[in-house]
Amino acid sequence: MSERVTGVVTGAGSGLGREIALLAASAGRHVFVADRDLAGAEGTVRLIESTGGSAQAVIVDVTSEDSVAALFADVDRRGRGLAWAVNNAGIHPDDDRLADLDLAAFDRIMAVNARGVALCLKYEMRAMQSAGTAGRIVNIGSTRSFRAISGSAAYVASKFAVIGLTETAALEGGPYGIRVNCVCPGVMSTPMVRARREGSVESEAAYVDRVGGVLGRIGSPDEVAEAVEWLISDASSYVTGHTLVADGGYRIR
Ligand SMILES: NC(=O)c1ccc[n+]([C@@H]2O[C@H](COP(=O)([O-])OP(=O)(O)OC[C@H]3O[C@@H](n4cnc5c(N)ncnc54)[C@H](O)[C@@H]3O)[C@@H](O)[C@H]2O)c1
């Protein structure tokens, strides 16, 4: 790669986003490491720079249009156009069964996981269309994008929405050469997952058996990063509107 092409990873201060940003930078790209947690984003940038990569930390709240607009204005000021983006920021706090639905909690989860992806897509598509870059966008879904689980109504609804947004963006981006795809991870060892396991009475073996897919293990964040990397690289040049499932075979069990 002759010049460092610029892109954005949201939620890159932790977990999967950090790993995606590290791999993208190691392929020679410049990464805007965007997160609402600036310290986390700066930690990712330090890791990238320690291996000779190029990145900058930016604070963003994907639920706020002003904040998202400011992020992409920053990218624009860098002057090379937006070549790729990964919409990864997400939350998975405790959720409710529908009979106990707490609308405020539902709105909070939808605001980050669905509305936040839509908002980022708005500014990414605008930037790529106006710069004439045949951009690549990857949205991060979940196995909850295609299989519901009881007691997680908001998270499931938000992640089903990510596939709908991906396919709509792919339809609208196609004429501009913009490819938009979705990666759906199974359970990966990240701070989000570890936080949800805290205090659980379920044994590790039973947990892995329940969520680990046919490969019988929890995934590692770099295994998701590899799938994302393929979709933002030229190697996937004829792939758009696709959902790539990286779940150790959970879907087919
Ligand atoms: N870890 C898994 O097993 C798993 C499985 C399927 C899908 N996912 C999805 O992968 C993505 C990343 O999850 P993770 O496990 O790495 O979680 P994580 O909690 O480790 O990281 C999420 C990051 O998003 C950031 N973030 C949250 N809200 C934000 C906001 N409003 N604006 C900007 N940044 C915000 C957080 O600060 C954090 O750095 C999420 O979309 C999640 O739903 C994770």
Ligand as a Chemical Component Dictionary entry (heavy atoms), coordinates in Angstrom:
data_LIG
# 
_chem_comp.id                   LIG 
_chem_comp.type                 NON-POLYMER 
_chem_comp.pdbx_formal_charge   0 
_chem_comp.three_letter_code    LIG 
# 
loop_
_chem_comp_atom.comp_id 
_chem_comp_atom.atom_id 
_chem_comp_atom.alt_atom_id 
_chem_comp_atom.type_symbol 
_chem_comp_atom.charge 
_chem_comp_atom.model_Cartn_x 
_chem_comp_atom.model_Cartn_y 
_chem_comp_atom.model_Cartn_z 
_chem_comp_atom.pdbx_ordinal 
LIG N1  N1  N 0  -17.822 -9.700  22.559 1  
LIG C1  C1  C 0  -18.726 -10.481 21.978 2  
LIG O1  O1  O 0  -18.850 -11.667 22.283 3  
LIG C2  C2  C 0  -19.630 -9.925  20.919 4  
LIG C3  C3  C 0  -20.452 -10.830 20.245 5  
LIG C4  C4  C 0  -21.289 -10.352 19.246 6  
LIG C5  C5  C 0  -21.298 -9.010  18.943 7  
LIG N2  N2  N 1  -20.499 -8.158  19.628 8  
LIG C6  C6  C 0  -20.545 -6.749  19.245 9  
LIG O2  O2  O 0  -19.240 -6.303  19.019 10 
LIG C7  C7  C 0  -19.142 -4.914  19.322 11 
LIG C8  C8  C 0  -17.990 -4.684  20.288 12 
LIG O3  O3  O 0  -18.229 -5.411  21.470 13 
LIG P1  P1  P 0  -17.085 -5.716  22.549 14 
LIG O4  O4  O 0  -17.391 -7.049  23.095 15 
LIG O5  O5  O -1 -15.771 -5.429  21.966 16 
LIG O6  O6  O 0  -17.474 -4.646  23.670 17 
LIG P2  P2  P 0  -16.551 -3.695  24.590 18 
LIG O7  O7  O 0  -17.483 -3.239  25.667 19 
LIG O8  O8  O 0  -15.279 -4.347  24.945 20 
LIG O9  O9  O 0  -16.231 -2.483  23.605 21 
LIG C9  C9  C 0  -17.255 -1.637  23.138 22 
LIG C10 C10 C 0  -16.648 -0.255  22.936 23 
LIG O10 O10 O 0  -17.699 0.606   22.433 24 
LIG C11 C11 C 0  -17.583 1.844   23.095 25 
LIG N3  N3  N 0  -18.883 2.523   23.092 26 
LIG C12 C12 C 0  -20.008 2.157   23.754 27 
LIG N4  N4  N 0  -20.971 3.063   23.554 28 
LIG C13 C13 C 0  -20.448 4.021   22.729 29 
LIG C14 C14 C 0  -20.957 5.210   22.175 30 
LIG N5  N5  N 0  -22.195 5.641   22.445 31 
LIG N6  N6  N 0  -20.161 5.936   21.357 32 
LIG C15 C15 C 0  -18.885 5.532   21.100 33 
LIG N7  N7  N 0  -18.340 4.427   21.631 34 
LIG C16 C16 C 0  -19.112 3.677   22.433 35 
LIG C17 C17 C 0  -17.154 1.495   24.516 36 
LIG O11 O11 O 0  -16.566 2.623   25.175 37 
LIG C18 C18 C 0  -16.151 0.370   24.249 38 
LIG O12 O12 O 0  -14.830 0.860   24.080 39 
LIG C19 C19 C 0  -20.508 -4.508  19.859 40 
LIG O13 O13 O 0  -21.289 -3.952  18.815 41 
LIG C20 C20 C 0  -21.095 -5.831  20.312 42 
LIG O14 O14 O 0  -22.500 -5.813  20.332 43 
LIG C21 C21 C 0  -19.666 -8.579  20.615 44 
# 
loop_
_chem_comp_bond.comp_id 
_chem_comp_bond.atom_id_1 
_chem_comp_bond.atom_id_2 
_chem_comp_bond.value_order 
_chem_comp_bond.pdbx_ordinal 
LIG N1  C1  SING 1  
LIG C1  O1  DOUB 2  
LIG C1  C2  SING 3  
LIG C2  C3  SING 4  
LIG C2  C21 DOUB 5  
LIG C3  C4  DOUB 6  
LIG C4  C5  SING 7  
LIG C5  N2  DOUB 8  
LIG N2  C6  SING 9  
LIG N2  C21 SING 10 
LIG C6  O2  SING 11 
LIG C6  C20 SING 12 
LIG O2  C7  SING 13 
LIG C7  C8  SING 14 
LIG C7  C19 SING 15 
LIG C8  O3  SING 16 
LIG O3  P1  SING 17 
LIG P1  O4  DOUB 18 
LIG P1  O5  SING 19 
LIG P1  O6  SING 20 
LIG O6  P2  SING 21 
LIG P2  O7  DOUB 22 
LIG P2  O8  SING 23 
LIG P2  O9  SING 24 
LIG O9  C9  SING 25 
LIG C9  C10 SING 26 
LIG C10 O10 SING 27 
LIG C10 C18 SING 28 
LIG O10 C11 SING 29 
LIG C11 N3  SING 30 
LIG C11 C17 SING 31 
LIG N3  C12 SING 32 
LIG N3  C16 SING 33 
LIG C12 N4  DOUB 34 
LIG N4  C13 SING 35 
LIG C13 C14 SING 36 
LIG C13 C16 DOUB 37 
LIG C14 N5  SING 38 
LIG C14 N6  DOUB 39 
LIG N6  C15 SING 40 
LIG C15 N7  DOUB 41 
LIG N7  C16 SING 42 
LIG C17 O11 SING 43 
LIG C17 C18 SING 44 
LIG C18 O12 SING 45 
LIG C19 O13 SING 46 
LIG C19 C20 SING 47 
LIG C20 O14 SING 48 
# 
